[in-house]
Amino acid sequence: MAFTGQYDGNTEVFVVSAAGGEPKRLTYTPTLGRDEVSDRMGPNNIVMGWTPDGKNILCSLADAVVQ
């Protein structure tokens, strides 16, 4: 399961097993004190879905590092 969460104040993308467990963070937004322009341009790091083969997450990213 993929989801968008705000555990540290930044909106980030996470995955977790359908059976439960600890979420794994996939994106890292640079700072909390960043310029608010990116927020005005629309939501950041939002999970949109999965590719048809279920191997990749589709998401909207802005100013994030994906790991």
mmCIF file as Biopython writes it, N, C-alpha, C and O atoms, coordinates in Angstrom:
data_model
#
loop_
_atom_site.group_PDB
_atom_site.id
_atom_site.type_symbol
_atom_site.label_atom_id
_atom_site.label_alt_id
_atom_site.label_comp_id
_atom_site.label_asym_id
_atom_site.label_entity_id
_atom_site.label_seq_id
_atom_site.pdbx_PDB_ins_code
_atom_site.Cartn_x
_atom_site.Cartn_y
_atom_site.Cartn_z
_atom_site.occupancy
_atom_site.B_iso_or_equiv
_atom_site.auth_seq_id
_atom_site.auth_asym_id
_atom_site.pdbx_PDB_model_num
ATOM 1   N N  . MET A ? 1  ? 0.848  -1.161 0.000   1.0 0.0 1  A 1 
ATOM 2   C CA . MET A ? 1  ? 0.000  0.000  0.000   1.0 0.0 1  A 1 
ATOM 3   C C  . MET A ? 1  ? 0.903  1.237  0.000   1.0 0.0 1  A 1 
ATOM 4   O O  . MET A ? 1  ? 1.894  1.285  0.729   1.0 0.0 1  A 1 
ATOM 5   N N  . ALA A ? 2  ? 0.562  2.222  -0.808  1.0 0.0 2  A 1 
ATOM 6   C CA . ALA A ? 2  ? 1.284  3.490  -0.845  1.0 0.0 2  A 1 
ATOM 7   C C  . ALA A ? 2  ? 0.352  4.580  -0.341  1.0 0.0 2  A 1 
ATOM 8   O O  . ALA A ? 2  ? -0.851 4.555  -0.600  1.0 0.0 2  A 1 
ATOM 9   N N  . PHE A ? 3  ? 0.925  5.537  0.382   1.0 0.0 3  A 1 
ATOM 10  C CA . PHE A ? 3  ? 0.106  6.625  0.906   1.0 0.0 3  A 1 
ATOM 11  C C  . PHE A ? 3  ? 0.939  7.871  1.100   1.0 0.0 3  A 1 
ATOM 12  O O  . PHE A ? 3  ? 2.169  7.823  1.120   1.0 0.0 3  A 1 
ATOM 13  N N  . THR A ? 4  ? 0.244  8.993  1.242   1.0 0.0 4  A 1 
ATOM 14  C CA . THR A ? 4  ? 0.862  10.275 1.541   1.0 0.0 4  A 1 
ATOM 15  C C  . THR A ? 4  ? 0.679  10.534 3.030   1.0 0.0 4  A 1 
ATOM 16  O O  . THR A ? 4  ? -0.424 10.385 3.555   1.0 0.0 4  A 1 
ATOM 17  N N  . GLY A ? 5  ? 1.750  10.920 3.711   1.0 0.0 5  A 1 
ATOM 18  C CA . GLY A ? 5  ? 1.674  11.192 5.138   1.0 0.0 5  A 1 
ATOM 19  C C  . GLY A ? 5  ? 2.466  12.428 5.514   1.0 0.0 5  A 1 
ATOM 20  O O  . GLY A ? 5  ? 3.321  12.888 4.757   1.0 0.0 5  A 1 
ATOM 21  N N  . GLN A ? 6  ? 2.174  12.963 6.695   1.0 0.0 6  A 1 
ATOM 22  C CA . GLN A ? 6  ? 2.877  14.144 7.215   1.0 0.0 6  A 1 
ATOM 23  C C  . GLN A ? 6  ? 3.335  13.861 8.638   1.0 0.0 6  A 1 
ATOM 24  O O  . GLN A ? 6  ? 2.752  14.360 9.601   1.0 0.0 6  A 1 
ATOM 25  N N  . TYR A ? 7  ? 4.370  13.067 8.758   1.0 0.0 7  A 1 
ATOM 26  C CA . TYR A ? 7  ? 4.876  12.710 10.082  1.0 0.0 7  A 1 
ATOM 27  C C  . TYR A ? 7  ? 5.803  13.765 10.667  1.0 0.0 7  A 1 
ATOM 28  O O  . TYR A ? 7  ? 5.922  13.870 11.888  1.0 0.0 7  A 1 
ATOM 29  N N  . ASP A ? 8  ? 6.471  14.559 9.806   1.0 0.0 8  A 1 
ATOM 30  C CA . ASP A ? 8  ? 7.407  15.578 10.303  1.0 0.0 8  A 1 
ATOM 31  C C  . ASP A ? 8  ? 7.035  16.983 9.855   1.0 0.0 8  A 1 
ATOM 32  O O  . ASP A ? 8  ? 7.837  17.909 9.976   1.0 0.0 8  A 1 
ATOM 33  N N  . GLY A ? 9  ? 5.812  17.146 9.334   1.0 0.0 9  A 1 
ATOM 34  C CA . GLY A ? 9  ? 5.381  18.449 8.857   1.0 0.0 9  A 1 
ATOM 35  C C  . GLY A ? 9  ? 5.451  18.588 7.353   1.0 0.0 9  A 1 
ATOM 36  O O  . GLY A ? 9  ? 4.762  19.431 6.779   1.0 0.0 9  A 1 
ATOM 37  N N  . ASN A ? 10 ? 6.275  17.774 6.700   1.0 0.0 10 A 1 
ATOM 38  C CA . ASN A ? 10 ? 6.351  17.754 5.246   1.0 0.0 10 A 1 
ATOM 39  C C  . ASN A ? 10 ? 5.457  16.642 4.719   1.0 0.0 10 A 1 
ATOM 40  O O  . ASN A ? 10 ? 5.314  15.600 5.359   1.0 0.0 10 A 1 
ATOM 41  N N  . THR A ? 11 ? 4.862  16.857 3.568   1.0 0.0 11 A 1 
ATOM 42  C CA . THR A ? 11 ? 4.061  15.818 2.926   1.0 0.0 11 A 1 
ATOM 43  C C  . THR A ? 11 ? 5.013  14.887 2.188   1.0 0.0 11 A 1 
ATOM 44  O O  . THR A ? 11 ? 5.761  15.335 1.320   1.0 0.0 11 A 1 
ATOM 45  N N  . GLU A ? 12 ? 4.998  13.598 2.519   1.0 0.0 12 A 1 
ATOM 46  C CA . GLU A ? 12 ? 5.918  12.618 1.948   1.0 0.0 12 A 1 
ATOM 47  C C  . GLU A ? 12 ? 5.159  11.382 1.487   1.0 0.0 12 A 1 
ATOM 48  O O  . GLU A ? 12 ? 4.014  11.158 1.881   1.0 0.0 12 A 1 
ATOM 49  N N  . VAL A ? 13 ? 5.812  10.581 0.647   1.0 0.0 13 A 1 
ATOM 50  C CA . VAL A ? 13 ? 5.244  9.335  0.143   1.0 0.0 13 A 1 
ATOM 51  C C  . VAL A ? 13 ? 5.830  8.167  0.942   1.0 0.0 13 A 1 
ATOM 52  O O  . VAL A ? 13 ? 7.038  8.102  1.173   1.0 0.0 13 A 1 
ATOM 53  N N  . PHE A ? 14 ? 4.964  7.256  1.357   1.0 0.0 14 A 1 
ATOM 54  C CA . PHE A ? 14 ? 5.343  6.078  2.138   1.0 0.0 14 A 1 
ATOM 55  C C  . PHE A ? 14 ? 4.729  4.836  1.519   1.0 0.0 14 A 1 
ATOM 56  O O  . PHE A ? 14 ? 3.732  4.916  0.801   1.0 0.0 14 A 1 
ATOM 57  N N  . VAL A ? 15 ? 5.331  3.683  1.802   1.0 0.0 15 A 1 
ATOM 58  C CA . VAL A ? 15 ? 4.728  2.391  1.478   1.0 0.0 15 A 1 
ATOM 59  C C  . VAL A ? 15 ? 4.731  1.546  2.738   1.0 0.0 15 A 1 
ATOM 60  O O  . VAL A ? 15 ? 5.587  1.701  3.609   1.0 0.0 15 A 1 
ATOM 61  N N  . VAL A ? 16 ? 3.754  0.645  2.819   1.0 0.0 16 A 1 
ATOM 62  C CA . VAL A ? 16 ? 3.671  -0.295 3.935   1.0 0.0 16 A 1 
ATOM 63  C C  . VAL A ? 16 ? 2.996  -1.561 3.418   1.0 0.0 16 A 1 
ATOM 64  O O  . VAL A ? 16 ? 2.142  -1.499 2.533   1.0 0.0 16 A 1 
ATOM 65  N N  . SER A ? 17 ? 3.371  -2.677 3.956   1.0 0.0 17 A 1 
ATOM 66  C CA . SER A ? 17 ? 2.781  -3.948 3.577   1.0 0.0 17 A 1 
ATOM 67  C C  . SER A ? 17 ? 1.285  -3.943 3.896   1.0 0.0 17 A 1 
ATOM 68  O O  . SER A ? 17 ? 0.862  -3.329 4.875   1.0 0.0 17 A 1 
ATOM 69  N N  . ALA A ? 18 ? 0.497  -4.615 3.085   1.0 0.0 18 A 1 
ATOM 70  C CA . ALA A ? 18 ? -0.945 -4.733 3.352   1.0 0.0 18 A 1 
ATOM 71  C C  . ALA A ? 18 ? -1.187 -5.481 4.662   1.0 0.0 18 A 1 
ATOM 72  O O  . ALA A ? 18 ? -2.246 -5.340 5.273   1.0 0.0 18 A 1 
ATOM 73  N N  . ALA A ? 19 ? -0.207 -6.275 5.091   1.0 0.0 19 A 1 
ATOM 74  C CA . ALA A ? 19 ? -0.317 -7.002 6.356   1.0 0.0 19 A 1 
ATOM 75  C C  . ALA A ? 19 ? -0.003 -6.111 7.558   1.0 0.0 19 A 1 
ATOM 76  O O  . ALA A ? 19 ? -0.208 -6.516 8.703   1.0 0.0 19 A 1 
ATOM 77  N N  . GLY A ? 20 ? 0.497  -4.894 7.299   1.0 0.0 20 A 1 
ATOM 78  C CA . GLY A ? 20 ? 0.844  -3.971 8.384   1.0 0.0 20 A 1 
ATOM 79  C C  . GLY A ? 20 ? 2.340  -3.852 8.537   1.0 0.0 20 A 1 
ATOM 80  O O  . GLY A ? 20 ? 3.101  -4.339 7.701   1.0 0.0 20 A 1 
ATOM 81  N N  . GLY A ? 21 ? 2.757  -3.207 9.599   1.0 0.0 21 A 1 
ATOM 82  C CA . GLY A ? 21 ? 4.172  -3.003 9.852   1.0 0.0 21 A 1 
ATOM 83  C C  . GLY A ? 21 ? 4.533  -1.536 9.825   1.0 0.0 21 A 1 
ATOM 84  O O  . GLY A ? 21 ? 3.662  -0.667 9.779   1.0 0.0 21 A 1 
ATOM 85  N N  . GLU A ? 22 ? 5.819  -1.271 9.852   1.0 0.0 22 A 1 
ATOM 86  C CA . GLU A ? 22 ? 6.306  0.100  9.869   1.0 0.0 22 A 1 
ATOM 87  C C  . GLU A ? 22 ? 6.380  0.656  8.452   1.0 0.0 22 A 1 
ATOM 88  O O  . GLU A ? 22 ? 6.948  0.009  7.573   1.0 0.0 22 A 1 
ATOM 89  N N  . PRO A ? 23 ? 5.817  1.846  8.207   1.0 0.0 23 A 1 
ATOM 90  C CA . PRO A ? 23 ? 5.884  2.445  6.874   1.0 0.0 23 A 1 
ATOM 91  C C  . PRO A ? 23 ? 7.326  2.763  6.484   1.0 0.0 23 A 1 
ATOM 92  O O  . PRO A ? 23 ? 8.135  3.148  7.328   1.0 0.0 23 A 1 
ATOM 93  N N  . LYS A ? 24 ? 7.640  2.599  5.198   1.0 0.0 24 A 1 
ATOM 94  C CA . LYS A ? 24 ? 8.939  2.978  4.649   1.0 0.0 24 A 1 
ATOM 95  C C  . LYS A ? 24 ? 8.756  4.286  3.885   1.0 0.0 24 A 1 
ATOM 96  O O  . LYS A ? 24 ? 7.920  4.383  2.987   1.0 0.0 24 A 1 
ATOM 97  N N  . ARG A ? 25 ? 9.545  5.282  4.252   1.0 0.0 25 A 1 
ATOM 98  C CA . ARG A ? 25 ? 9.482  6.596  3.608   1.0 0.0 25 A 1 
ATOM 99  C C  . ARG A ? 25 ? 10.234 6.552  2.290   1.0 0.0 25 A 1 
ATOM 100 O O  . ARG A ? 25 ? 11.373 6.087  2.237   1.0 0.0 25 A 1 
ATOM 101 N N  . LEU A ? 26 ? 9.595  7.039  1.209   1.0 0.0 26 A 1 
ATOM 102 C CA . LEU A ? 26 ? 10.212 7.021  -0.113  1.0 0.0 26 A 1 
ATOM 103 C C  . LEU A ? 26 ? 10.676 8.386  -0.595  1.0 0.0 26 A 1 
ATOM 104 O O  . LEU A ? 26 ? 11.566 8.460  -1.442  1.0 0.0 26 A 1 
ATOM 105 N N  . THR A ? 27 ? 10.100 9.468  -0.082  1.0 0.0 27 A 1 
ATOM 106 C CA . THR A ? 27 ? 10.496 10.811 -0.514  1.0 0.0 27 A 1 
ATOM 107 C C  . THR A ? 27 ? 11.017 11.599 0.668   1.0 0.0 27 A 1 
ATOM 108 O O  . THR A ? 27 ? 10.657 11.342 1.816   1.0 0.0 27 A 1 
ATOM 109 N N  . TYR A ? 28 ? 11.870 12.563 0.369   1.0 0.0 28 A 1 
ATOM 110 C CA . TYR A ? 28 ? 12.469 13.419 1.399   1.0 0.0 28 A 1 
ATOM 111 C C  . TYR A ? 28 ? 12.443 14.859 0.908   1.0 0.0 28 A 1 
ATOM 112 O O  . TYR A ? 28 ? 13.230 15.234 0.038   1.0 0.0 28 A 1 
ATOM 113 N N  . THR A ? 29 ? 11.544 15.666 1.459   1.0 0.0 29 A 1 
ATOM 114 C CA . THR A ? 29 ? 11.453 17.076 1.101   1.0 0.0 29 A 1 
ATOM 115 C C  . THR A ? 29 ? 12.568 17.818 1.827   1.0 0.0 29 A 1 
ATOM 116 O O  . THR A ? 29 ? 12.790 17.581 3.014   1.0 0.0 29 A 1 
ATOM 117 N N  . PRO A ? 30 ? 13.279 18.718 1.132   1.0 0.0 30 A 1 
ATOM 118 C CA . PRO A ? 30 ? 14.477 19.344 1.688   1.0 0.0 30 A 1 
ATOM 119 C C  . PRO A ? 30 ? 14.334 19.975 3.075   1.0 0.0 30 A 1 
ATOM 120 O O  . PRO A ? 30 ? 15.094 19.622 3.976   1.0 0.0 30 A 1 
ATOM 121 N N  . THR A ? 31 ? 13.387 20.895 3.277   1.0 0.0 31 A 1 
ATOM 122 C CA . THR A ? 31 ? 13.300 21.574 4.573   1.0 0.0 31 A 1 
ATOM 123 C C  . THR A ? 31 ? 11.878 21.975 4.883   1.0 0.0 31 A 1 
ATOM 124 O O  . THR A ? 31 ? 11.047 22.101 3.985   1.0 0.0 31 A 1 
ATOM 125 N N  . LEU A ? 32 ? 11.600 22.175 6.163   1.0 0.0 32 A 1 
ATOM 126 C CA . LEU A ? 32 ? 10.300 22.698 6.580   1.0 0.0 32 A 1 
ATOM 127 C C  . LEU A ? 32 ? 10.194 24.186 6.299   1.0 0.0 32 A 1 
ATOM 128 O O  . LEU A ? 32 ? 9.098  24.684 6.045   1.0 0.0 32 A 1 
ATOM 129 N N  . GLY A ? 33 ? 11.316 24.914 6.339   1.0 0.0 33 A 1 
ATOM 130 C CA . GLY A ? 33 ? 11.303 26.356 6.189   1.0 0.0 33 A 1 
ATOM 131 C C  . GLY A ? 33 ? 11.468 26.820 4.760   1.0 0.0 33 A 1 
ATOM 132 O O  . GLY A ? 33 ? 11.884 27.953 4.518   1.0 0.0 33 A 1 
ATOM 133 N N  . ARG A ? 34 ? 11.146 25.955 3.805   1.0 0.0 34 A 1 
ATOM 134 C CA . ARG A ? 34 ? 11.343 26.319 2.402   1.0 0.0 34 A 1 
ATOM 135 C C  . ARG A ? 34 ? 10.354 27.405 1.978   1.0 0.0 34 A 1 
ATOM 136 O O  . ARG A ? 34 ? 9.366  27.676 2.660   1.0 0.0 34 A 1 
ATOM 137 N N  . ASP A ? 35 ? 10.643 27.999 0.865   1.0 0.0 35 A 1 
ATOM 138 C CA . ASP A ? 35 ? 9.770  29.008 0.259   1.0 0.0 35 A 1 
ATOM 139 C C  . ASP A ? 35 ? 8.380  28.412 0.038   1.0 0.0 35 A 1 
ATOM 140 O O  . ASP A ? 35 ? 8.270  27.268 -0.403  1.0 0.0 35 A 1 
ATOM 141 N N  . GLU A ? 36 ? 7.336  29.151 0.331   1.0 0.0 36 A 1 
ATOM 142 C CA . GLU A ? 36 ? 5.973  28.659 0.202   1.0 0.0 36 A 1 
ATOM 143 C C  . GLU A ? 36 ? 5.482  28.637 -1.243  1.0 0.0 36 A 1 
ATOM 144 O O  . GLU A ? 36 ? 4.342  28.242 -1.489  1.0 0.0 36 A 1 
ATOM 145 N N  . VAL A ? 37 ? 6.305  29.049 -2.203  1.0 0.0 37 A 1 
ATOM 146 C CA . VAL A ? 37 ? 5.884  29.060 -3.608  1.0 0.0 37 A 1 
ATOM 147 C C  . VAL A ? 37 ? 5.483  27.663 -4.057  1.0 0.0 37 A 1 
ATOM 148 O O  . VAL A ? 37 ? 4.463  27.506 -4.728  1.0 0.0 37 A 1 
ATOM 149 N N  . SER A ? 38 ? 6.261  26.648 -3.704  1.0 0.0 38 A 1 
ATOM 150 C CA . SER A ? 38 ? 5.944  25.290 -4.157  1.0 0.0 38 A 1 
ATOM 151 C C  . SER A ? 38 ? 4.588  24.847 -3.641  1.0 0.0 38 A 1 
ATOM 152 O O  . SER A ? 38 ? 3.872  24.133 -4.344  1.0 0.0 38 A 1 
ATOM 153 N N  . ASP A ? 39 ? 4.212  25.248 -2.429  1.0 0.0 39 A 1 
ATOM 154 C CA . ASP A ? 39 ? 2.912  24.895 -1.880  1.0 0.0 39 A 1 
ATOM 155 C C  . ASP A ? 39 ? 1.786  25.588 -2.624  1.0 0.0 39 A 1 
ATOM 156 O O  . ASP A ? 39 ? 0.700  25.025 -2.768  1.0 0.0 39 A 1 
ATOM 157 N N  . ARG A ? 40 ? 2.028  26.791 -3.095  1.0 0.0 40 A 1 
ATOM 158 C CA . ARG A ? 40 ? 1.004  27.512 -3.851  1.0 0.0 40 A 1 
ATOM 159 C C  . ARG A ? 40 ? 0.828  26.936 -5.249  1.0 0.0 40 A 1 
ATOM 160 O O  . ARG A ? 40 ? -0.206 27.142 -5.883  1.0 0.0 40 A 1 
ATOM 161 N N  . MET A ? 41 ? 1.838  26.215 -5.729  1.0 0.0 41 A 1 
ATOM 162 C CA . MET A ? 41 ? 1.768  25.624 -7.060  1.0 0.0 41 A 1 
ATOM 163 C C  . MET A ? 41 ? 0.971  24.328 -7.071  1.0 0.0 41 A 1 
ATOM 164 O O  . MET A ? 41 ? 0.785  23.731 -8.131  1.0 0.0 41 A 1 
ATOM 165 N N  . GLY A ? 42 ? 0.502  23.887 -5.926  1.0 0.0 42 A 1 
ATOM 166 C CA . GLY A ? 42 ? -0.292 22.665 -5.843  1.0 0.0 42 A 1 
ATOM 167 C C  . GLY A ? 42 ? 0.301  21.701 -4.842  1.0 0.0 42 A 1 
ATOM 168 O O  . GLY A ? 42 ? 1.404  21.910 -4.337  1.0 0.0 42 A 1 
ATOM 169 N N  . PRO A ? 43 ? -0.441 20.639 -4.560  1.0 0.0 43 A 1 
ATOM 170 C CA . PRO A ? 43 ? 0.016  19.651 -3.576  1.0 0.0 43 A 1 
ATOM 171 C C  . PRO A ? 43 ? 1.328  19.004 -3.995  1.0 0.0 43 A 1 
ATOM 172 O O  . PRO A ? 43 ? 1.576  18.793 -5.182  1.0 0.0 43 A 1 
ATOM 173 N N  . ASN A ? 44 ? 2.150  18.696 -3.027  1.0 0.0 44 A 1 
ATOM 174 C CA . ASN A ? 44 ? 3.442  18.041 -3.258  1.0 0.0 44 A 1 
ATOM 175 C C  . ASN A ? 44 ? 3.401  16.611 -2.749  1.0 0.0 44 A 1 
ATOM 176 O O  . ASN A ? 44 ? 2.743  16.316 -1.751  1.0 0.0 44 A 1 
ATOM 177 N N  . ASN A ? 45 ? 4.105  15.727 -3.438  1.0 0.0 45 A 1 
ATOM 178 C CA . ASN A ? 45 ? 4.318  14.356 -2.985  1.0 0.0 45 A 1 
ATOM 179 C C  . ASN A ? 45 ? 3.004  13.635 -2.687  1.0 0.0 45 A 1 
ATOM 180 O O  . ASN A ? 45 ? 2.807  13.107 -1.592  1.0 0.0 45 A 1 
ATOM 181 N N  . ILE A ? 46 ? 2.127  13.620 -3.659  1.0 0.0 46 A 1 
ATOM 182 C CA . ILE A ? 46 ? 0.821  12.997 -3.503  1.0 0.0 46 A 1 
ATOM 183 C C  . ILE A ? 46 ? 0.782  11.681 -4.285  1.0 0.0 46 A 1 
ATOM 184 O O  . ILE A ? 46 ? 1.093  11.657 -5.476  1.0 0.0 46 A 1 
ATOM 185 N N  . VAL A ? 47 ? 0.404  10.591 -3.620  1.0 0.0 47 A 1 
ATOM 186 C CA . VAL A ? 47 ? 0.260  9.298  -4.276  1.0 0.0 47 A 1 
ATOM 187 C C  . VAL A ? 47 ? -0.980 9.338  -5.153  1.0 0.0 47 A 1 
ATOM 188 O O  . VAL A ? 47 ? -2.067 9.691  -4.696  1.0 0.0 47 A 1 
ATOM 189 N N  . MET A ? 48 ? -0.806 8.967  -6.433  1.0 0.0 48 A 1 
ATOM 190 C CA . MET A ? 48 ? -1.911 8.986  -7.394  1.0 0.0 48 A 1 
ATOM 191 C C  . MET A ? 48 ? -2.413 7.581  -7.712  1.0 0.0 48 A 1 
ATOM 192 O O  . MET A ? 48 ? -3.576 7.409  -8.075  1.0 0.0 48 A 1 
ATOM 193 N N  . GLY A ? 49 ? -1.554 6.579  -7.581  1.0 0.0 49 A 1 
ATOM 194 C CA . GLY A ? 49 ? -1.935 5.209  -7.907  1.0 0.0 49 A 1 
ATOM 195 C C  . GLY A ? 49 ? -0.710 4.362  -8.191  1.0 0.0 49 A 1 
ATOM 196 O O  . GLY A ? 49 ? 0.402  4.701  -7.786  1.0 0.0 49 A 1 
ATOM 197 N N  . TRP A ? 50 ? -0.922 3.258  -8.888  1.0 0.0 50 A 1 
ATOM 198 C CA . TRP A ? 50 ? 0.140  2.323  -9.240  1.0 0.0 50 A 1 
ATOM 199 C C  . TRP A ? 50 ? 0.145  2.109  -10.750 1.0 0.0 50 A 1 
ATOM 200 O O  . TRP A ? 50 ? -0.877 2.300  -11.409 1.0 0.0 50 A 1 
ATOM 201 N N  . THR A ? 51 ? 1.290  1.715  -11.297 1.0 0.0 51 A 1 
ATOM 202 C CA . THR A ? 51 ? 1.333  1.335  -12.699 1.0 0.0 51 A 1 
ATOM 203 C C  . THR A ? 51 ? 0.520  0.047  -12.868 1.0 0.0 51 A 1 
ATOM 204 O O  . THR A ? 51 ? 0.329  -0.684 -11.896 1.0 0.0 51 A 1 
ATOM 205 N N  . PRO A ? 52 ? 0.043  -0.242 -14.073 1.0 0.0 52 A 1 
ATOM 206 C CA . PRO A ? 52 ? -0.785 -1.441 -14.282 1.0 0.0 52 A 1 
ATOM 207 C C  . PRO A ? 52 ? -0.138 -2.752 -13.819 1.0 0.0 52 A 1 
ATOM 208 O O  . PRO A ? 52 ? -0.846 -3.671 -13.406 1.0 0.0 52 A 1 
ATOM 209 N N  . ASP A ? 53 ? 1.181  -2.848 -13.880 1.0 0.0 53 A 1 
ATOM 210 C CA . ASP A ? 53 ? 1.840  -4.080 -13.443 1.0 0.0 53 A 1 
ATOM 211 C C  . ASP A ? 53 ? 2.045  -4.135 -11.928 1.0 0.0 53 A 1 
ATOM 212 O O  . ASP A ? 53 ? 2.517  -5.145 -11.405 1.0 0.0 53 A 1 
ATOM 213 N N  . GLY A ? 54 ? 1.689  -3.043 -11.211 1.0 0.0 54 A 1 
ATOM 214 C CA . GLY A ? 54 ? 1.799  -3.011 -9.759  1.0 0.0 54 A 1 
ATOM 215 C C  . GLY A ? 54 ? 3.211  -2.868 -9.228  1.0 0.0 54 A 1 
ATOM 216 O O  . GLY A ? 54 ? 3.439  -3.057 -8.033  1.0 0.0 54 A 1 
ATOM 217 N N  . LYS A ? 55 ? 4.165  -2.539 -10.088 1.0 0.0 55 A 1 
ATOM 218 C CA . LYS A ? 55 ? 5.567  -2.458 -9.665  1.0 0.0 55 A 1 
ATOM 219 C C  . LYS A ? 55 ? 6.024  -1.047 -9.299  1.0 0.0 55 A 1 
ATOM 220 O O  . LYS A ? 55 ? 7.015  -0.889 -8.587  1.0 0.0 55 A 1 
ATOM 221 N N  . ASN A ? 56 ? 5.325  -0.035 -9.768  1.0 0.0 56 A 1 
ATOM 222 C CA . ASN A ? 56 ? 5.756  1.342  -9.539  1.0 0.0 56 A 1 
ATOM 223 C C  . ASN A ? 56 ? 4.594  2.203  -9.057  1.0 0.0 56 A 1 
ATOM 224 O O  . ASN A ? 56 ? 3.438  1.989  -9.423  1.0 0.0 56 A 1 
ATOM 225 N N  . ILE A ? 57 ? 4.936  3.175  -8.230  1.0 0.0 57 A 1 
ATOM 226 C CA . ILE A ? 57 ? 3.946  4.111  -7.694  1.0 0.0 57 A 1 
ATOM 227 C C  . ILE A ? 57 ? 3.885  5.334  -8.597  1.0 0.0 57 A 1 
ATOM 228 O O  . ILE A ? 57 ? 4.913  5.845  -9.040  1.0 0.0 57 A 1 
ATOM 229 N N  . LEU A ? 58 ? 2.676  5.794  -8.863  1.0 0.0 58 A 1 
ATOM 230 C CA . LEU A ? 58 ? 2.479  7.040  -9.587  1.0 0.0 58 A 1 
ATOM 231 C C  . LEU A ? 58 ? 2.214  8.128  -8.563  1.0 0.0 58 A 1 
ATOM 232 O O  . LEU A ? 58 ? 1.293  8.015  -7.754  1.0 0.0 58 A 1 
ATOM 233 N N  . CYS A ? 59 ? 3.021  9.184  -8.594  1.0 0.0 59 A 1 
ATOM 234 C CA . CYS A ? 59 ? 2.812  10.261 -7.627  1.0 0.0 59 A 1 
ATOM 235 C C  . CYS A ? 59 ? 3.243  11.594 -8.207  1.0 0.0 59 A 1 
ATOM 236 O O  . CYS A ? 59 ? 4.047  11.665 -9.135  1.0 0.0 59 A 1 
ATOM 237 N N  . SER A ? 60 ? 2.689  12.636 -7.637  1.0 0.0 60 A 1 
ATOM 238 C CA . SER A ? 60 ? 3.036  14.007 -8.000  1.0 0.0 60 A 1 
ATOM 239 C C  . SER A ? 60 ? 4.119  14.457 -7.034  1.0 0.0 60 A 1 
ATOM 240 O O  . SER A ? 60 ? 3.907  14.473 -5.821  1.0 0.0 60 A 1 
ATOM 241 N N  . LEU A ? 61 ? 5.286  14.824 -7.572  1.0 0.0 61 A 1 
ATOM 242 C CA . LEU A ? 61 ? 6.407  15.231 -6.725  1.0 0.0 61 A 1 
ATOM 243 C C  . LEU A ? 61 ? 6.841  16.647 -7.034  1.0 0.0 61 A 1 
ATOM 244 O O  . LEU A ? 61 ? 6.771  17.092 -8.180  1.0 0.0 61 A 1 
ATOM 245 N N  . ALA A ? 62 ? 7.286  17.351 -6.015  1.0 0.0 62 A 1 
ATOM 246 C CA . ALA A ? 62 ? 7.867  18.682 -6.187  1.0 0.0 62 A 1 
ATOM 247 C C  . ALA A ? 62 ? 8.931  18.860 -5.115  1.0 0.0 62 A 1 
ATOM 248 O O  . ALA A ? 62 ? 8.642  18.777 -3.921  1.0 0.0 62 A 1 
ATOM 249 N N  . ASP A ? 63 ? 10.149 19.101 -5.544  1.0 0.0 63 A 1 
ATOM 250 C CA . ASP A ? 63 ? 11.259 19.382 -4.623  1.0 0.0 63 A 1 
ATOM 251 C C  . ASP A ? 63 ? 11.537 18.243 -3.652  1.0 0.0 63 A 1 
ATOM 252 O O  . ASP A ? 63 ? 11.960 18.496 -2.524  1.0 0.0 63 A 1 
ATOM 253 N N  . ALA A ? 64 ? 11.314 17.012 -4.051  1.0 0.0 64 A 1 
ATOM 254 C CA . ALA A ? 64 ? 11.586 15.875 -3.162  1.0 0.0 64 A 1 
ATOM 255 C C  . ALA A ? 64 ? 12.656 14.997 -3.774  1.0 0.0 64 A 1 
ATOM 256 O O  . ALA A ? 64 ? 12.807 14.930 -4.994  1.0 0.0 64 A 1 
ATOM 257 N N  . VAL A ? 65 ? 13.400 14.323 -2.906  1.0 0.0 65 A 1 
ATOM 258 C CA . VAL A ? 65 ? 14.374 13.317 -3.327  1.0 0.0 65 A 1 
ATOM 259 C C  . VAL A ? 65 ? 13.719 11.967 -3.120  1.0 0.0 65 A 1 
ATOM 260 O O  . VAL A ? 65 ? 13.198 11.691 -2.040  1.0 0.0 65 A 1 
ATOM 261 N N  . VAL A ? 66 ? 13.737 11.117 -4.143  1.0 0.0 66 A 1 
ATOM 262 C CA . VAL A ? 66 ? 13.120 9.794  -4.060  1.0 0.0 66 A 1 
ATOM 263 C C  . VAL A ? 66 ? 14.193 8.762  -3.767  1.0 0.0 66 A 1 
ATOM 264 O O  . VAL A ? 66 ? 15.252 8.749  -4.394  1.0 0.0 66 A 1 
ATOM 265 N N  . GLN A ? 67 ? 13.901 7.884  -2.789  1.0 0.0 67 A 1 
ATOM 266 C CA . GLN A ? 67 ? 14.854 6.828  -2.451  1.0 0.0 67 A 1 
ATOM 267 C C  . GLN A ? 67 ? 14.190 5.477  -2.517  1.0 0.0 67 A 1 
ATOM 268 O O  . GLN A ? 67 ? 14.834 4.459  -2.264  1.0 0.0 67 A 1 
#
